[in-house]
Amino acid sequence: MPATTRTEHVDQVMFPRQAAAPAGPVDLIGMYLMHYAFRRDLVAFAAAVARTPVEDRAAWRALADRWTWFSTVLHKHHRGEDTGLWPLLRRRADAAGDRVGRETLAAMEAEHAEIDPLLQACAAGFARLAAHPDGDARDALGVRVVAVGERLSRHLAHEETEAMAMVQRYLTDAEWARVEHEYFKSAYAARQLPGMASWCLHGLPAHHLPRVVASMAGKPLELLWRLLWRRSFERRERRAFRHIWPYV
Ligand SMILES: [Fe+2]
C-alpha cells in the first residue's frame, strides 16, 4: 500500500553531524536536537581544553561548570532512554520475536554504562584545572575529552541508525509524545526552559530554526530567545569558551 505508507511517514530532520534519520511515522526532532547539542558541545570542549591557557583560572572554572551542565543533561537523556524508551521498545520487540532488536537495546544500555565513568573522569580533570595551573592534568583531560567525544559519537550513530529505526517500527507518534513527556521533558523544571532552549538552539543553522522552534513552543519562545535568553546564554558561553569563541 504505497500511498498509505507515504502518508504515514513524516519528513525527518538531519542536523549537523547526525548519522541517520530512519524513515517512519514518528517525528524524532526532539531526540535529534539533543544529539546535535551533545555533539556540538564535545567538539567545543575538545578545542577549549587544547587552547585555554592553564593559567586562566576564570576560564577553567567556567569550563568546569559548563561540563557539569553538559554531563547532567546527557545523564538525564540516558536515564530517560534506559528507564522509559528502551523498556517499552523491548516489550514490543519481544512481542514481535525480534531478537536483533533486543540485542540493539542491550547494546544501547552497555554503551551508556561505558560513557558515564568517562564523564566523571573529565569532571575531575576540569575541577583540577579550575584549582591549579597543571599542564599534565590538561594533557590528560584533553585525551579524556576526545575519548568521550569518540565514544559518544559512535553511540549516537548506533542509536540513530538502529534504535531509532525500532522507534519507527514499533511506536506511533502519540506513543512517542507520551514517552518524551514522561521520561525526557519531565526531567526539567519550567525555570530551566530558557537555559535548555538556548543550549539546544545555539549554533543551529538558520534553515532549521522554524521547524525546531515550532516543535518547542512556537513563536513566543522564539521571541523570548531572540530578545532575552540568547544574550545571557552567550555571555556565559563566552566566559567558558573565550579562547575559542565563537566556537560555532
Ligand atoms: Fe538519544
Residues whose N, C-alpha, C, O or C-beta is under 5 A from the ligand:
A	BS01	LIG	none
